[in-house]
Amino acid sequence: MAEEPLGSIRIHFSKLEDPRLDRQKLHQLMDIIVIAVCAVICGAETWVDIANFGKAREAWFRKFLELPNGIPSHDTFGRVFSLLNAAAFEACFFEWVQAVNQVTGGQVIAIDGKELRHSFDTVLGQKAIHLVSAWANENRLILAQRKVDSKTNEITAIPELLDALELAGCIVTIDAMGCQTAIASKIIERKADYVLAVKENQGYLYEDIAHLFGLALQEPNPLPYVEGYAKTVDKDHGRIEIRECWTLSATFHQASLRNASQWEQLASLVCIRRERRLPKKTQMEMRYYIASRPPNANALLQAIRDHWGIENSVHWVLDVAFHEDQSRVRKDHAPENLSIMRRIAINLLRKEKTAKGGIQAKRLQCGWDENYFLKVLSV
């Protein structure tokens, strides 16, 4: 047999324990995983899609897979991925990402949660699955994900994710759910810096920061203790978006911040005013952040903008290109395992740099052009 294009997947996923009984193992586990990953890259969204893709490409798969009993049925794909331990599959994904990617110091690692909206099962009383992902902005790769336990929230999953990642020298950005003293301490413990969004869930902190910036930005004579100011203007499709950033020294204003001492190495307070000018209306919002980095307005504004990349480059892509929110896969571990395969597909497609166009265009090209598909699988 020829060398397998997804050799790195085989290496890092080979330790998975097959959950099936011996008498049910008509197809090799690794064959099932490789076919499924390839199918998802090329546009498959259901187990039927994956089985049909396998049958259409059977001759090609036989060049590097054994396939002792041909291509598995869609029921086999569904059953195997519903039984396969999702935590173990997730661990293999993390090891694979670590092997094919090197996180450079100083870059932004954005952490954010996403719900698989149609993964709920009303009959079984199963809530929709919620996943927390880590995104390396400079490398443009999904580094890892963790499932949020149905009885808790993101606050418990984020520390687990932080412990798994190599964060030294990086800037970790998290939305308001992760604005917790324990999470800030964990980031510092991991030798990284934090930029955390602050909303009303942190009552005293939000009130105190909003009050300070209310004084600092009052017109016409703003107070002189604003440390830094930065502004960006973006124009796209008839829309103008203006972001203004002001920073204050948390050390200088420590006496005005209740419980400030609980936030480890708190150095900066940040205010972002975001104005969106649309053809028929203008929208304005104020957002506040805390950071362990110095109050450099340009650097902090860039880190905050980089955080929004996880929404645009991960969550939006998963919903628009992969239709993740529409997926009706619900049984046992299947939703989480299929979500991991989507993230493998995104990483492989992003690492291939020669083709023009977005993720959806690349998926179509993989389905049409075998040479390009092989290029994606071998990055």
Sine and cosine of phi, psi and omega as CSV:
sin_phi,cos_phi,sin_psi,cos_psi,sin_omega,cos_omega
0.00,0.00,0.51,-0.86,0.02,-1.00
-0.94,0.34,0.28,-0.96,0.05,-1.00
-0.90,0.44,0.68,-0.73,-0.08,-1.00
-0.97,0.24,0.77,-0.64,0.01,-1.00
-0.87,0.49,-0.56,0.83,-0.01,-1.00
-0.99,-0.14,0.71,0.71,-0.03,-1.00
-0.87,0.50,-0.59,0.81,-0.01,-1.00
-0.92,0.39,-0.54,0.84,0.07,-1.00
-0.91,0.42,-0.70,0.71,0.01,-1.00
-0.87,0.50,-0.67,0.74,-0.03,-1.00
-0.88,0.48,-0.74,0.68,-0.14,-0.99
-1.00,0.04,-0.28,0.96,0.00,-1.00
-0.96,-0.29,0.00,1.00,-0.06,-1.00
-0.93,0.36,-0.34,0.94,-0.02,-1.00
-0.98,0.19,-0.11,0.99,0.00,-1.00
-0.88,0.48,0.68,-0.74,0.04,-1.00
-1.00,0.06,0.80,-0.61,0.00,-1.00
-0.94,0.34,0.86,-0.51,-0.08,-1.00
-0.99,0.17,-0.08,1.00,-0.10,-1.00
-1.00,0.07,0.40,-0.92,0.16,-0.99
-0.94,0.34,0.47,-0.88,-0.06,-1.00
-0.84,0.55,-0.62,0.79,-0.05,-1.00
-0.94,0.33,-0.22,0.98,-0.01,-1.00
-0.99,-0.15,0.03,1.00,-0.09,-1.00
-1.00,-0.01,0.94,0.35,0.06,-1.00
-0.98,0.21,-0.38,0.93,-0.03,-1.00
-0.80,-0.60,0.62,-0.78,-0.01,-1.00
-0.94,0.33,0.65,-0.76,-0.05,-1.00
-0.85,0.53,-0.69,0.73,-0.04,-1.00
-0.92,0.39,-0.56,0.83,0.09,-1.00
-0.87,0.49,-0.68,0.74,-0.01,-1.00
-0.89,0.45,-0.69,0.72,-0.03,-1.00
-0.91,0.40,-0.71,0.71,-0.03,-1.00
-0.90,0.45,-0.71,0.70,0.01,-1.00
-0.88,0.48,-0.69,0.73,-0.04,-1.00
-0.90,0.43,-0.71,0.70,0.01,-1.00
-0.88,0.47,-0.71,0.70,0.01,-1.00
-0.87,0.49,-0.67,0.74,-0.02,-1.00
-0.91,0.43,-0.67,0.74,0.00,-1.00
-0.90,0.44,-0.64,0.77,0.05,-1.00
-0.84,0.54,-0.64,0.77,-0.08,-1.00
-1.00,0.03,0.13,0.99,0.13,-0.99
0.90,-0.44,-0.06,1.00,-0.01,-1.00
-0.92,0.40,0.64,-0.77,-0.02,-1.00
-0.82,-0.58,-0.26,0.96,-0.03,-1.00
-0.76,-0.64,0.20,-0.98,0.04,-1.00
-0.90,0.43,-0.56,0.83,0.07,-1.00
-0.90,0.44,-0.69,0.73,0.06,-1.00
-0.85,0.53,-0.71,0.70,-0.06,-1.00
-0.90,0.43,-0.70,0.72,0.02,-1.00
-0.90,0.44,-0.67,0.74,0.01,-1.00
-0.91,0.42,-0.63,0.77,0.05,-1.00
-0.89,0.47,-0.70,0.71,0.01,-1.00
-0.86,0.51,-0.68,0.73,0.00,-1.00
-0.92,0.40,-0.63,0.77,0.00,-1.00
-0.92,0.38,-0.50,0.87,-0.03,-1.00
-0.94,-0.34,0.37,0.93,-0.10,-0.99
-0.84,0.54,-0.70,0.71,-0.01,-1.00
-0.87,0.49,-0.62,0.78,0.02,-1.00
-0.93,0.36,-0.69,0.72,0.01,-1.00
-0.89,0.46,-0.55,0.83,-0.02,-1.00
-0.92,0.39,-0.19,0.98,0.05,-1.00
-0.95,0.33,-0.41,0.91,-0.04,-1.00
-0.65,-0.76,-0.04,1.00,0.10,-1.00
-0.90,-0.44,0.47,-0.88,-0.04,-1.00
-0.97,0.23,-0.69,0.73,0.03,-1.00
0.72,0.69,0.87,0.49,-0.07,-1.00
-0.86,0.50,-0.46,0.89,0.01,-1.00
-0.81,-0.59,0.54,0.84,0.04,-1.00
0.97,0.24,-0.37,-0.93,-0.02,-1.00
-1.00,0.10,0.74,-0.67,0.02,-1.00
-0.88,0.47,0.41,-0.91,0.07,-1.00
-0.97,0.22,0.22,-0.98,0.03,-1.00
-0.91,0.42,-0.52,0.85,0.06,-1.00
-0.90,0.44,-0.61,0.80,0.02,-1.00
-0.91,0.41,-0.72,0.70,0.04,-1.00
-0.85,0.52,-0.74,0.68,-0.02,-1.00
-0.89,0.46,-0.68,0.73,-0.04,-1.00
-0.92,0.39,-0.71,0.70,-0.05,-1.00
-0.89,0.46,-0.72,0.69,-0.05,-1.00
-0.97,0.25,-0.34,0.94,0.11,-0.99
-0.97,0.23,-0.48,0.88,0.00,-1.00
-1.00,0.01,-0.49,0.87,-0.10,-0.99
-0.88,0.47,0.78,-0.62,-0.03,-1.00
-0.85,0.53,0.90,-0.43,-0.09,-1.00
-0.93,0.37,-0.60,0.80,0.01,-1.00
-0.90,0.44,-0.64,0.77,0.03,-1.00
-0.93,0.38,-0.66,0.75,0.03,-1.00
-0.89,0.46,-0.66,0.75,0.04,-1.00
-0.89,0.45,-0.65,0.76,0.02,-1.00
-0.90,0.44,-0.63,0.78,0.04,-1.00
-0.91,0.41,-0.64,0.77,0.05,-1.00
-0.87,0.50,-0.70,0.72,0.00,-1.00
-0.89,0.46,-0.70,0.71,0.02,-1.00
-0.88,0.47,-0.65,0.76,0.01,-1.00
-0.89,0.46,-0.70,0.71,0.01,-1.00
-0.88,0.47,-0.67,0.74,0.01,-1.00
-0.87,0.49,-0.57,0.82,-0.04,-1.00
-0.96,0.26,-0.57,0.82,-0.08,-1.00
-0.99,-0.14,-0.03,1.00,-0.09,-1.00
-0.63,-0.78,0.61,-0.79,0.08,-1.00
-0.85,-0.52,0.89,-0.46,0.00,-1.00
-0.98,0.20,0.82,-0.57,-0.01,-1.00
-1.00,-0.02,0.58,-0.81,-0.01,-1.00
-0.89,0.46,0.54,-0.84,0.03,-1.00
1.00,-0.04,-0.24,0.97,-0.02,-1.00
-1.00,0.10,0.31,-0.95,-0.01,-1.00
-1.00,0.10,0.78,-0.63,0.15,-0.99
-0.94,-0.33,0.96,-0.29,-0.04,-1.00
-1.00,-0.03,0.73,-0.68,0.02,-1.00
-0.87,-0.49,0.79,-0.62,-0.04,-1.00
-0.41,-0.91,0.39,-0.92,-0.03,-1.00
-0.97,-0.23,0.39,-0.92,0.03,-1.00
-0.54,-0.84,0.70,-0.71,0.03,-1.00
-0.99,-0.10,0.70,-0.72,0.15,-0.99
-1.00,0.08,1.00,-0.09,-0.30,-0.95
-0.87,0.49,-0.57,0.82,-0.05,-1.00
-0.97,-0.23,0.36,0.93,0.04,-1.00
-1.00,0.03,0.05,1.00,0.01,-1.00
-0.98,0.22,0.38,-0.93,0.08,-1.00
-0.71,-0.70,0.97,-0.24,-0.07,-1.00
-0.89,0.45,-0.64,0.77,-0.04,-1.00
-0.88,0.47,-0.68,0.73,-0.03,-1.00
-1.00,0.01,-0.02,1.00,-0.02,-1.00
0.94,0.35,0.49,0.87,-0.05,-1.00
-1.00,-0.09,0.83,-0.56,0.03,-1.00
-0.97,0.24,0.32,-0.95,0.07,-1.00
-0.89,0.45,0.62,-0.78,-0.02,-1.00
-0.96,0.28,0.65,-0.76,0.03,-1.00
-0.87,-0.49,0.79,-0.61,-0.04,-1.00
-0.88,-0.48,0.60,-0.80,0.10,-0.99
-0.93,-0.36,0.80,-0.60,-0.05,-1.00
-0.88,-0.48,0.43,-0.90,0.10,-1.00
-0.91,-0.41,0.75,-0.66,-0.10,-0.99
-0.83,-0.56,0.82,-0.58,0.06,-1.00
-1.00,0.00,0.94,-0.34,-0.15,-0.99
-0.91,0.41,-0.71,0.70,-0.05,-1.00
-0.92,0.39,-0.70,0.71,0.01,-1.00
-0.98,0.20,-0.30,0.95,0.00,-1.00
0.84,0.55,0.76,0.65,0.00,-1.00
-0.72,-0.69,0.54,-0.84,0.16,-0.99
-0.99,0.15,0.86,-0.51,-0.10,-1.00
-1.00,0.06,-0.61,0.79,-0.08,-1.00
-0.18,-0.98,0.22,-0.98,0.11,-0.99
-0.55,-0.84,0.37,-0.93,0.07,-1.00
-0.67,-0.74,0.65,-0.76,0.10,-1.00
-0.99,0.16,0.69,-0.73,0.06,-1.00
-1.00,0.09,0.80,-0.60,0.02,-1.00
-0.85,0.52,0.66,-0.75,-0.09,-1.00
-0.87,0.49,-0.36,0.93,-0.03,-1.00
-0.99,-0.11,0.02,1.00,-0.01,-1.00
-0.79,-0.62,-0.45,-0.89,0.05,-1.00
-0.57,-0.82,-0.19,-0.98,-0.09,-1.00
-0.87,0.49,-0.42,0.91,-0.08,-1.00
-0.86,0.51,-0.53,0.85,0.00,-1.00
-0.99,0.11,-0.49,0.87,-0.05,-1.00
-0.99,0.16,-0.54,0.84,-0.08,-1.00
-0.88,0.48,-0.73,0.69,0.03,-1.00
-0.86,0.52,-0.59,0.81,0.05,-1.00
-0.89,0.46,-0.66,0.75,0.03,-1.00
-0.91,0.41,-0.67,0.75,0.01,-1.00
-0.89,0.46,-0.64,0.77,0.01,-1.00
-0.91,0.42,-0.49,0.87,-0.06,-1.00
-0.98,0.17,-0.46,0.89,-0.15,-0.99
-1.00,0.02,0.46,-0.89,0.15,-0.99
-1.00,0.00,0.95,-0.30,-0.18,-0.98
-0.91,-0.42,-0.07,1.00,-0.11,-0.99
-0.79,0.61,0.82,-0.58,0.05,-1.00
0.99,0.12,-0.04,1.00,-0.04,-1.00
-1.00,-0.06,0.20,-0.98,0.09,-1.00
-0.93,-0.36,0.88,-0.47,-0.02,-1.00
-0.99,-0.11,0.82,-0.57,0.03,-1.00
-0.90,-0.43,0.69,-0.72,-0.03,-1.00
-0.62,-0.78,0.53,-0.85,0.03,-1.00
-0.97,0.26,-0.12,-0.99,-0.18,-0.98
-0.88,0.47,-0.48,0.88,0.02,-1.00
-0.86,0.50,-0.54,0.84,-0.03,-1.00
-1.00,-0.02,0.12,0.99,0.01,-1.00
-0.99,0.15,0.99,0.17,-0.04,-1.00
-0.74,-0.67,0.59,-0.80,-0.03,-1.00
-0.87,0.49,-0.62,0.79,-0.01,-1.00
-0.92,0.40,-0.60,0.80,0.01,-1.00
-0.94,0.34,-0.66,0.75,0.07,-1.00
-0.86,0.50,-0.68,0.74,0.02,-1.00
-0.91,0.42,-0.63,0.78,0.01,-1.00
-0.89,0.45,-0.64,0.77,0.01,-1.00
-0.91,0.42,-0.70,0.72,0.04,-1.00
-0.90,0.44,-0.64,0.77,0.04,-1.00
-0.86,0.51,-0.56,0.83,0.00,-1.00
-1.00,0.10,0.21,0.98,0.08,-1.00
0.90,0.44,0.60,0.80,0.07,-1.00
-0.84,-0.54,0.09,-1.00,0.09,-1.00
-0.94,-0.35,0.33,-0.94,0.00,-1.00
-0.83,-0.56,0.51,-0.86,0.24,-0.97
-0.74,-0.68,0.93,-0.36,-0.13,-0.99
-0.87,-0.48,0.74,-0.67,0.06,-1.00
-0.95,0.31,0.62,-0.79,-0.01,-1.00
-0.88,-0.48,0.82,-0.58,0.09,-1.00
-0.76,-0.65,-0.19,-0.98,-0.10,-0.99
-0.90,0.43,-0.21,0.98,0.04,-1.00
-0.91,0.41,-0.34,0.94,0.13,-0.99
-0.94,-0.34,0.98,0.21,-0.18,-0.98
-0.75,0.66,-0.90,0.44,-0.04,-1.00
-0.86,0.51,-0.72,0.70,-0.06,-1.00
-0.88,0.47,-0.73,0.68,-0.01,-1.00
-0.89,0.46,-0.73,0.68,-0.02,-1.00
-0.87,0.50,-0.69,0.72,-0.06,-1.00
-0.93,0.37,-0.66,0.75,0.00,-1.00
-0.92,0.39,-0.71,0.71,0.01,-1.00
-0.87,0.48,-0.63,0.78,0.01,-1.00
-0.91,0.42,-0.70,0.71,-0.01,-1.00
-0.88,0.48,-0.71,0.70,0.00,-1.00
-0.95,0.31,-0.48,0.88,0.09,-1.00
-0.88,0.47,-0.61,0.79,0.07,-1.00
-0.96,0.28,-0.68,0.73,-0.10,-0.99
-0.92,0.39,-0.53,0.85,-0.11,-0.99
-0.97,-0.25,0.19,0.98,-0.03,-1.00
-0.91,0.41,0.62,-0.79,0.00,-1.00
-0.99,-0.15,0.43,-0.90,0.00,1.00
-1.00,-0.01,0.01,1.00,-0.09,-1.00
-0.85,-0.52,0.99,0.13,0.02,-1.00
-0.88,0.47,0.57,-0.82,-0.03,-1.00
-0.89,0.45,0.49,-0.87,-0.16,-0.99
-0.98,0.20,-0.04,1.00,-0.11,-0.99
-1.00,0.00,0.19,0.98,0.14,-0.99
-0.92,0.40,0.82,-0.57,-0.08,-1.00
-0.98,0.22,-0.64,0.77,-0.08,-1.00
-0.45,-0.89,0.35,-0.94,0.01,-1.00
-0.59,-0.81,0.66,-0.75,0.07,-1.00
-0.57,-0.82,0.43,-0.90,-0.04,-1.00
-0.56,-0.83,0.66,-0.75,0.11,-0.99
-0.77,-0.64,0.52,-0.85,0.05,-1.00
-0.75,-0.66,0.84,-0.55,0.02,-1.00
-0.87,-0.50,0.68,-0.74,0.03,-1.00
-0.84,-0.54,0.77,-0.64,-0.03,-1.00
-0.34,-0.94,0.81,-0.58,0.08,-1.00
0.78,0.63,0.73,0.69,0.06,-1.00
0.98,0.21,0.10,1.00,-0.01,-1.00
-0.92,-0.39,0.68,-0.73,0.08,-1.00
-0.91,-0.41,0.78,-0.63,0.01,-1.00
-0.85,-0.53,0.86,-0.51,-0.03,-1.00
-0.92,-0.40,0.80,-0.60,0.07,-1.00
-0.87,-0.49,0.81,-0.59,0.08,-1.00
-0.89,-0.46,0.67,-0.75,-0.06,-1.00
-0.80,-0.60,0.78,-0.62,0.12,-0.99
-0.87,-0.50,0.59,-0.81,0.02,-1.00
-0.79,-0.61,0.53,-0.85,0.10,-1.00
-0.81,-0.58,0.46,-0.89,0.08,-1.00
-0.98,0.18,0.87,-0.49,0.03,-1.00
-0.92,0.39,-0.52,0.86,0.02,-1.00
-0.91,0.41,-0.70,0.72,-0.02,-1.00
-0.90,0.44,-0.57,0.82,-0.08,-1.00
-0.97,-0.24,0.33,0.94,-0.07,-1.00
-0.84,0.54,-0.60,0.80,-0.02,-1.00
-0.92,0.39,-0.35,0.94,-0.02,-1.00
-1.00,-0.06,-0.01,1.00,-0.03,-1.00
-0.93,-0.36,0.93,-0.36,0.07,-1.00
-0.91,0.41,0.69,-0.72,0.02,-1.00
0.90,0.43,0.39,0.92,-0.02,-1.00
-0.86,0.51,-0.56,0.83,-0.06,-1.00
-0.91,0.41,-0.29,0.96,-0.01,-1.00
-0.97,0.23,-0.27,0.96,-0.03,-1.00
-0.99,-0.11,0.96,-0.29,-0.12,-0.99
-0.90,0.44,0.78,-0.63,0.05,-1.00
0.82,0.57,0.55,0.84,0.06,-1.00
-0.90,0.43,0.83,-0.55,-0.09,-1.00
-0.86,-0.51,-0.51,0.86,-0.14,-0.99
-0.67,-0.74,0.53,-0.85,0.19,-0.98
-0.91,-0.41,0.67,-0.74,-0.13,-0.99
-0.77,-0.63,0.68,-0.74,0.12,-0.99
-0.84,-0.54,0.79,-0.61,0.06,-1.00
-0.90,-0.44,0.83,-0.56,0.15,-0.99
-0.96,-0.26,0.87,-0.49,-0.08,-1.00
-0.93,-0.38,0.86,-0.51,-0.01,-1.00
-0.88,-0.47,0.83,-0.55,0.04,-1.00
-0.92,-0.40,0.90,-0.43,0.00,-1.00
-0.98,-0.18,0.95,-0.32,0.03,-1.00
-0.98,-0.19,0.25,-0.97,-0.04,-1.00
-0.81,0.58,-0.57,0.82,-0.10,-0.99
-0.90,-0.43,-0.08,1.00,0.01,-1.00
-0.35,-0.94,0.27,-0.96,0.05,-1.00
-0.82,-0.57,0.74,-0.67,0.01,-1.00
-0.93,-0.37,0.62,-0.78,-0.02,-1.00
-0.70,-0.72,0.67,-0.74,0.08,-1.00
-0.53,-0.85,0.46,-0.89,0.05,-1.00
-0.91,-0.41,0.69,-0.73,0.06,-1.00
-0.75,-0.66,0.53,-0.85,-0.02,-1.00
-0.84,-0.55,0.52,-0.86,-0.04,-1.00
-0.61,-0.79,0.38,-0.93,0.20,-0.98
-0.87,-0.50,0.46,-0.89,-0.05,-1.00
-0.53,-0.85,0.49,-0.87,0.10,-1.00
-1.00,-0.04,-0.03,1.00,0.05,-1.00
-1.00,0.05,0.37,-0.93,0.04,-1.00
-0.87,0.50,0.38,-0.92,-0.08,-1.00
-0.97,0.24,0.83,0.56,0.08,-1.00
-1.00,0.03,0.94,-0.33,-0.13,-0.99
-0.89,0.46,-0.67,0.74,-0.01,-1.00
-0.89,0.45,-0.71,0.70,-0.03,-1.00
-0.92,0.39,-0.67,0.74,-0.03,-1.00
-0.95,0.32,-0.61,0.79,0.08,-1.00
-0.88,0.47,-0.64,0.77,0.01,-1.00
-0.92,0.40,-0.65,0.76,0.02,-1.00
-0.89,0.45,-0.64,0.77,0.01,-1.00
-0.93,0.37,-0.64,0.76,0.07,-1.00
-0.90,0.43,-0.63,0.78,0.03,-1.00
-0.88,0.47,-0.56,0.83,0.02,-1.00
-0.88,0.48,-0.60,0.80,-0.01,-1.00
-0.90,0.43,-0.23,0.97,0.05,-1.00
-0.88,0.47,-0.49,0.87,0.00,-1.00
-0.93,0.37,-0.50,0.86,0.07,-1.00
-0.95,0.30,-0.72,0.69,-0.09,-1.00
-0.98,0.20,-0.62,0.79,-0.13,-0.99
-0.99,-0.15,-0.20,0.98,0.01,-1.00
-0.87,-0.49,-0.93,0.37,-0.10,-1.00
-0.89,0.46,-0.70,0.72,0.00,-1.00
-0.90,0.43,-0.67,0.74,0.01,-1.00
-0.90,0.43,-0.68,0.74,0.02,-1.00
-0.87,0.49,-0.61,0.79,-0.03,-1.00
-0.98,0.18,-0.64,0.77,-0.09,-1.00
-1.00,0.07,-0.73,0.68,-0.05,-1.00
-1.00,0.09,-0.57,0.82,-0.06,-1.00
-0.96,-0.28,-0.12,0.99,0.01,-1.00
0.80,0.60,0.66,0.75,-0.07,-1.00
-0.88,0.47,-0.65,0.76,-0.04,-1.00
-0.92,0.38,-0.33,0.94,0.00,-1.00
-1.00,-0.05,-0.12,0.99,-0.06,-1.00
-0.90,0.44,0.74,-0.67,0.00,-1.00
-0.99,-0.16,0.17,0.99,0.05,-1.00
-0.93,0.37,0.84,-0.54,-0.14,-0.99
-0.71,-0.70,-0.36,0.93,-0.23,-0.97
-0.96,0.29,0.83,-0.55,0.14,-0.99
0.75,0.66,-0.84,-0.55,-0.08,-1.00
-0.99,0.11,-0.06,1.00,-0.12,-0.99
-0.86,0.52,-0.71,0.70,-0.02,-1.00
-0.86,0.51,-0.68,0.73,-0.02,-1.00
-0.93,0.37,-0.67,0.75,-0.01,-1.00
-0.91,0.40,-0.62,0.78,0.05,-1.00
-0.92,0.39,-0.57,0.82,0.04,-1.00
-0.90,0.44,-0.60,0.80,0.04,-1.00
-0.90,0.43,-0.65,0.76,0.02,-1.00
-0.91,0.42,-0.57,0.82,0.08,-1.00
-0.89,0.45,-0.64,0.77,-0.02,-1.00
-0.95,0.31,-0.55,0.83,0.15,-0.99
-0.87,0.50,-0.70,0.71,-0.01,-1.00
-0.88,0.48,-0.71,0.70,0.01,-1.00
-0.86,0.51,-0.72,0.69,-0.02,-1.00
-0.88,0.47,-0.70,0.71,0.01,-1.00
-0.90,0.44,-0.68,0.73,-0.02,-1.00
-0.93,0.37,-0.57,0.82,0.01,-1.00
-0.96,0.28,-0.53,0.85,-0.02,-1.00
-0.95,0.30,-0.34,0.94,0.07,-1.00
-1.00,0.10,0.90,-0.44,-0.18,-0.98
-0.97,-0.26,-0.13,0.99,-0.17,-0.99
-0.98,0.19,-0.51,0.86,-0.07,-1.00
-0.99,0.10,0.57,-0.82,0.08,-1.00
-1.00,0.03,0.35,-0.94,0.03,-1.00
0.98,-0.20,0.14,-0.99,-0.03,-1.00
-1.00,0.06,-0.17,-0.99,-0.05,-1.00
-0.87,0.49,-0.69,0.72,-0.02,-1.00
-0.88,0.48,-0.68,0.73,0.03,-1.00
-0.89,0.45,-0.63,0.77,0.01,-1.00
-0.92,0.38,-0.62,0.79,0.04,-1.00
-0.88,0.47,-0.69,0.72,0.03,-1.00
-0.89,0.46,-0.67,0.74,0.00,-1.00
-0.90,0.44,-0.60,0.80,0.06,-1.00
-0.88,0.48,-0.63,0.77,0.01,-1.00
-0.94,0.33,-0.48,0.88,-0.06,-1.00
-1.00,-0.04,-0.58,0.82,-0.18,-0.98
-0.87,-0.49,0.96,-0.28,-0.05,-1.00
-0.90,0.44,-0.58,0.81,0.00,-1.00
-0.91,0.42,-0.66,0.75,0.04,-1.00
-0.93,0.38,-0.64,0.77,0.03,-1.00
-0.84,0.54,-0.71,0.70,0.03,-1.00
-0.88,0.47,-0.57,0.82,0.02,-1.00
-0.91,0.42,-0.67,0.75,0.02,-1.00
-0.91,0.43,-0.67,0.74,-0.05,-1.00
-0.94,0.34,-0.33,0.94,-0.10,-1.00
-0.98,-0.22,0.06,1.00,-0.02,-1.00
-0.95,0.32,0.00,0.00,0.00,0.00
